[in-house]
Amino acid sequence: MGVVQHGLSCGENLIMARRVSTRHKVIATFAAWLVAFVIFFPILYMVITSLKTEPEAIAGINLIPSFTLESYVAVQQQNDYFKPFMNSVVIALGSTLVALIIAIPAAWSMAFSPTKRTKDILMWMLSTKMMPAVGVLVPLFIIFRDTGLLDTRIGLTMILTLINLPIVVWMLYTYFREIPGEILEAARMDGASLSGEIIYVLTPMAVPGIASTMLLNIILAWNEAFWTLRLAAANAAPLTAFIASFSSPQGLFWAKLSAASTLAIAPILIMGWFSQRQLVRGLTFGAVK
Amino acid sequence: MGNITLKNVHKAFGATVIIPDIDLDIADGEFVVFVGPSGCGKSTLLRLIAGLEDTTSGTILIDGREVTDEAPAKRGLAMVFQSYALYPHMSVYNNIAFPLKMAKVDKDTIDRKVRSAATTLNLTNYLERRPGQLSGGQRQRVAIGRAIVRQPKAFLFDEPLSNLDAALRGTMRLEISELHQQLATTMIYVTHDQVEAMTMADKIVVLNAGNIEQVGSPLELYRSPRNLFVAGFIGSPRMNLITGAEAAKHGAQTIGVRPEHLKLSTASGTWKGTVGVAEHLGSDTFLHIQVDGIGQVTARADGEFAVDHGDQVWLTPEPGKIHRFNEAGEAI
């Protein structure tokens, strides 16, 4: 009898514990959805606005549009979408690729043969991100003007590479630190040269980390507006300039602006959607084993 | 050939001296074990030979050729790491083939060599698997396979068995010894486990704080340890080290008697003591005895030797098996 009772009370405890955790889960889930909704709302409202007519868009908050595509048609007629889209693709992918080519060896050396100054160099690299970009706008503009880089894809690729390089190096450095040094030593013993070690052993092992760094960098470069708006006007102007062109001379056209913005973020949103698993895994790499 | 010579090899990290000054000769085909407590510099010494660490001063010769400043890959040595250090993104086949690919060997030769290594190490059925899908022992075999395909001048083992469970460790120990018989290649093996050192080595190098305490065959070290450190380190359970009046009787600062060299009796003997803990291993029983005027002494008794906690026993050291040490801890 005693045994049975003991068993019963155990069961009750289990149920109690589960009840508490279920309620906890419900609250946590609800809170998460709420936060996600608040974050997502501006994007949702942008899409809704893009499906309104101009008078509707100006009228005030209204969550039900008339589902017209006239803004999209107008946007495409007024300004070609394809050219800035291609500019964005070239600049975002190009700057990411160049940044990776520079950052992989840099992160390798800092992760696997650190010196006393490695930490300082990392901090110094990050500190460049703390400077307000506008502080170097004039000198950079003059350099770009005098070297003929203004309004060129090469110029924008260069500037975005340099802007994002510290973050790329930092991220790769953290991923590389997770890779056991003995494996690289084994490669060295097995006769791999330095480049062999990086190409055949380190890079394939760091693929999740490199992929998420790459994705994040593409997103950052795609959305970068400060430099792209100031250093490009027509030929090399990416989608950020395409959006900006709808907020000027003739006045504000909310619906067209929203349609342009939706078109501009759609590619990156789709890419992010399909790679979210990779992104999350990369961003939490090392934190969760 | 795999002759390795170290001349005045010195290693320091900043102000911390790891290896003060070492001279060592390793003959071709020898199985040499570096043994010592953790932090004694044995792994550093191995890594210096491998080229994974740079020497601060001194020279390293392999087959008479100086390699002190040469890259690890150029030294013609192969290493098996404690953590196995397999390439997790490659199949077993590609792991074993990697050194050959790096040496730009043609595909057919690679295939032949990998398959022959896999046969030797019983890995034929696992060639397509990833290291993550293998057990500890299998991973260790892959690591050995990766080392043997290159036909190196010498194998370096850095505590290769310490991640395995006791049973598997015993089996792998035999396999590595067997491999040494087959290949007759120089092997340098680092361990902190004196049982591994005793069972596998042709020659043991006992290290302590970066210094070589003694070099010799396992039985030489067992029979005539040069100093207290070696006496205490080699042999399991440890040698009983006795100081004071009892040692003075033998004209020494310290005397040492191994547990297996103490005769036990319940009736009479040289030293009288009280039995404390008895460890029954079946074949043997190790008795920890509190001896009057001496202290704690460990003695080996027959597995069936019947005593209880608190019983009185008599111990007699076997004549000629008493090791004597002077004030400096050197054997007399």
HADDOCK unambig.tbl for C-alpha pairs under 7 A between the chains (distance, minus, plus):
assign (segid A and resid 182 and name CA) (segid B and resid 85 and name CA) 5.70 0.50 0.50
assign (segid A and resid 183 and name CA) (segid B and resid 85 and name CA) 4.53 0.50 0.50
assign (segid A and resid 183 and name CA) (segid B and resid 86 and name CA) 6.45 0.50 0.50
assign (segid A and resid 183 and name CA) (segid B and resid 87 and name CA) 6.67 0.50 0.50
assign (segid A and resid 186 and name CA) (segid B and resid 85 and name CA) 6.34 0.50 0.50
assign (segid A and resid 188 and name CA) (segid B and resid 72 and name CA) 6.30 0.50 0.50
assign (segid A and resid 188 and name CA) (segid B and resid 73 and name CA) 5.92 0.50 0.50
assign (segid A and resid 189 and name CA) (segid B and resid 72 and name CA) 5.38 0.50 0.50
assign (segid A and resid 189 and name CA) (segid B and resid 73 and name CA) 5.02 0.50 0.50
assign (segid A and resid 189 and name CA) (segid B and resid 78 and name CA) 6.17 0.50 0.50
assign (segid A and resid 189 and name CA) (segid B and resid 79 and name CA) 6.69 0.50 0.50
assign (segid A and resid 190 and name CA) (segid B and resid 73 and name CA) 6.19 0.50 0.50
assign (segid A and resid 190 and name CA) (segid B and resid 78 and name CA) 6.95 0.50 0.50
assign (segid A and resid 190 and name CA) (segid B and resid 99 and name CA) 4.58 0.50 0.50
assign (segid A and resid 191 and name CA) (segid B and resid 73 and name CA) 4.17 0.50 0.50
assign (segid A and resid 191 and name CA) (segid B and resid 99 and name CA) 6.03 0.50 0.50
assign (segid A and resid 191 and name CA) (segid B and resid 102 and name CA) 5.80 0.50 0.50
assign (segid A and resid 191 and name CA) (segid B and resid 103 and name CA) 6.75 0.50 0.50
assign (segid A and resid 192 and name CA) (segid B and resid 73 and name CA) 6.98 0.50 0.50
assign (segid A and resid 192 and name CA) (segid B and resid 102 and name CA) 5.66 0.50 0.50
assign (segid A and resid 201 and name CA) (segid B and resid 87 and name CA) 6.99 0.50 0.50
assign (segid A and resid 204 and name CA) (segid B and resid 89 and name CA) 6.89 0.50 0.50
assign (segid A and resid 205 and name CA) (segid B and resid 89 and name CA) 6.35 0.50 0.50
